[in-house]
Amino acid sequence: MRRNYQKARPKIDEKAFRSNEKILAPEVFLIDETGEGRGVMKTFEAIKMAREVDLDLVEVNPKANPPVARITNLGQIKYEREKKLHRQKVMQKKIEIKGIKLSFRIGEHDLEIRGDQAVKFLKGDNKLKVDLMLRGREKQHFNRAREIITEFVGKLKNNPELTIEEEQPLTKQPSGFTIILVNKK
């Protein structure tokens, strides 16, 4: 059987700047290299003026009537834009959902350890998903399972260092219970 592989599609730049001969409008509103408005003029004349000062004519607002074009260095504009996008990407806060699994027959010491882990996750500005899985005949005792998970959440809510809210309330799954908690500051 023959497989068809597709080429990787090039990244589409969401806002590509038209420059020099790629500007389609017959007339543009020109802003010169000092930032002063020169008024409406023919595109070829604006390109000629840009070439005289060894710069590019860049369309900065193509939706205006006539489009606004500026005499500037195109490479510098692209560099500053990439730098700004990179800075925005770095500043984004990534929130992870950390998970803790409880069981129906969990011991008291294990419950304390899971509680300590949960406090650590919530202090680290992460969301916490608490799962209680039921197997076999444990599925007949949903009430006891609900008590275990609400007791665990109650211990977390009693912690004075945390202000916990339920992002997703306690939901019954076919094989147990799930709840998502968030530490609100």
C-alpha positions, 0 to 999 in steps of 0.5 A: 500500500502506497502512502502519500506524505505531505510537505510541511506547510510553511508558517504563515506570518499573520501580519506580513509587511508589504514593502517597496514594489509589493505595495499594491495601492496607487497612492499612499499617505507617506510618513518620512524617516523623521516621523513627519507626515508628508501627505498623500502621494503616488506610490512610485514617488514614495519608493523613490524618496525611500531609495534616496535615503537608503531605506524601505517604504513599508506599508504600516496601515493597509486598511486606511484610505489611502494606505499609510506607508512609512520610510524605515528599515524593514529589517529593523521592524521585523527584528523588533516584532520578533523580539516583542513576540518572544517577550510575550511568549516568555511572559505567559504563565503556564499553569499545569494540572497536577494529579493525586490519586487516592484509593478506597483502602488508603491508609492514614499515613498515605493520606497525609503524604498525599495531602503534603503533596497536594499542598506543595502543588497548590502553593506552586500555582498549579491546579490539582486534580484529585482522583479516587478510583474504585475497583471491583466490589468497591464500586458498590460503596460510592458513599464511603468513597465520597466521604474519603475524598470530601475528607481529603478536600476538607483537610486541604481547605483547613490549611491556613496557608491556602485559600482553596476553591473548587474549579470543577465540583466533585463529579462521579465517574464510572470508576470513582470520583474526580475533583479539580481544586485551585489555590486562589490568592 
